[in-house]
């Protein structure tokens, strides 16, 4: 099996899919995910595997390839988290004011809480097929929003006004809130999945230590690259420093899982985010490095989404769990959307935001993609088994739904708020 040729074919198809997505006015990420599913081990990959429909890597060459390339997804997520850290520039946060922070906290919590509440109903009806670890993990992932789809709509229709002015900083901070919330809730999911029962150290002390250690290590690397960057003036060299920091965070994440270091399940995402946050606050010229990273990462992100699609275990849709994946996905879509709107409305009311912000902001926060897929991929790898496969299947399924309806809902919300000119909508 020529893995390099197979990857070349996958990238070429993904690139072509972006042109198709442009014609039907959908985000590129949708095309990348569909490409991954098509070239994955259970569709076109069957040609390389004697049409053996199995999820055993030992007997499925393409699935084995996808598993061996999981490090690409880790690096891509590291870059995403590092870039999210740039949202924590203190001067920017101060300029945003208390309103945006309050709204972000409430809409992130709202999405998680109502998703958990809705899926809890599904769990009570089908406890065997929708266990608690799936309910809580999906609740943790629900906090994340996809800024790319939102920004695309705003730019396409040249929208402007109070809603847009609030929406942009909220989506910038939203994924950072999602990473922190995921670290807390996923610790609970792991405890339940392991069946060890609740004890103070495992269920409370250790998760808090893991978060604090992750943030501390990330901050240390942020200080290191900020200091070393003084000796490297070019943006390319500083980007290499950033890459070294990201790889070091991922490496320490794996190192701390060893018994010698206490089997801590640190968060490489939190480490990379903290590193980026410290770096952007320590260096006034940090934005130049982040700009350089934006030039470097597109092929990495493309491969990440293609591999995410290829990781979708289609054999689970041929099992008795298929119906429950669809049910859980439906509950997730409905209750997450309701939670986002409720949380945004509550936060806007408390912070005394404009009426149009209170009414329509939640609708513009519906799109979900990259960070959610990354968190689901992490959860799937750690939990493993049917629960891990179901979580990834549910999130990839709902992502395709969100990427189809999200931009339309966002456009409608901006139009209803009066922030898209009528002639602009007609022209488009």
C-alpha positions, 0 to 999 in steps of 0.5 A: 500500500503506497500511503504517500500516493493515497494521501496525495489522492485524498488531498487532491479530492479535498482541494477539488471539493472546496470548489464544489462547496463554493458553487453551492455556497457551503464552507470548505470544511464540509467538503473536507469532511465529506472527502474524508468519509469517501476516501476513508476505510469504509467507502473508497478505501474498501478497494484497497482492502478486498472489500472487507468492511471491518473496523479492525486496524489489523485487517483494514489497511486504510484504517491502520493508516488513519490511526497512524496519522493521528499525530497530524490531528494532534498538531492541527489541534495544537495550532488551533488552541495556540491561536485561540490563546491570542484572544486573551490579549489583556488589552483586547479583553479590557477594551471589550468590557464586561458585557462580552465576557458575561455573554460568552460565559452564559452562552457557553454554559447554556449550550452545555447545560441544556445539551446535557439536560436534553440528552439526559432524557434520552439516557433515561429512555435508552440507558444502555445505548446512550450512557452517561459518559456520552451525555456529559462529553457531548455536553462539554463539546456543545459549548464550542462555536465555529467562528469561520462560518459566522465570519464568512456570512458577515463578510459576504453581506457586509453586515454591521451594527450592534449585533455584529459588534457583539458577535465577533468578540463573543465567537473569539472568546467562545472556543477558549471557554469551550476548552476550559469547560471540556477539561472539567466535564470530560474528567467526569466522563472519564471517571464514569467510563472507567467505572471506578466510582466517585472519590474526592481525589479522582473526581475532584482533586485530580481534574483540578490539578490536571487543569492547573498543571496544563495551564502552568506548563503552557504558561511556562512555554509561552514565557520561554518562546517570548524570551527566545523570540528576542534573538530571532527577528524573522517571522519564519523563525518565530513560527518555528519557535511556536511549532516547537512549543506546540510539539513540546506541549503535545509531548508532555501530554503523552509523557504525563500519562505514564505511571512514573508521573502519576498517570495525569490526563493533562490537556494539550489543548489547554497547554497550547492555549496558555502558551499562545496567551502568554506569548501574545501578552509578552510580545507586542509584535506577536501578531506577526507570528500569528499571521505567519502561522495562518500561512502555514496551517491551511494544509495541516487543517485540511488534512485534519478535517479529511482524517476526521471524516476518515475516522468516522466508523461507518460500521457502527451505522450497520449495528443496532446503535445506528438508530440511537446515534441519529436520536442522540444527534437530533437531541444534540442539535435541538437542545444545543441550539436552544441552550445557545439562544437561552444563554446568549439571551440571559447574558445579554439581559444581565449585561444590558445589551441592545434589544437586537443582541438579546433577541438574535445573538443566540441564533448566530452562535449555532454554527459548529465545526473545527474545535468541536470535531477536535474535542470529539476526536480527543474524547473518542481516542481516550474513551475508545470502544463504542462510546468513543465511536458514537461520540465522534459519529454524533459530532461529525453528523451534527457538524454536517447539519450545522454547516448546512443550516448554520450560515443560513440561520446566521444570515437570517438573524443578521437580516432580522436585526437590520444589520444587512442592507435589503439591497445587499441581500437581494444582490446576493 
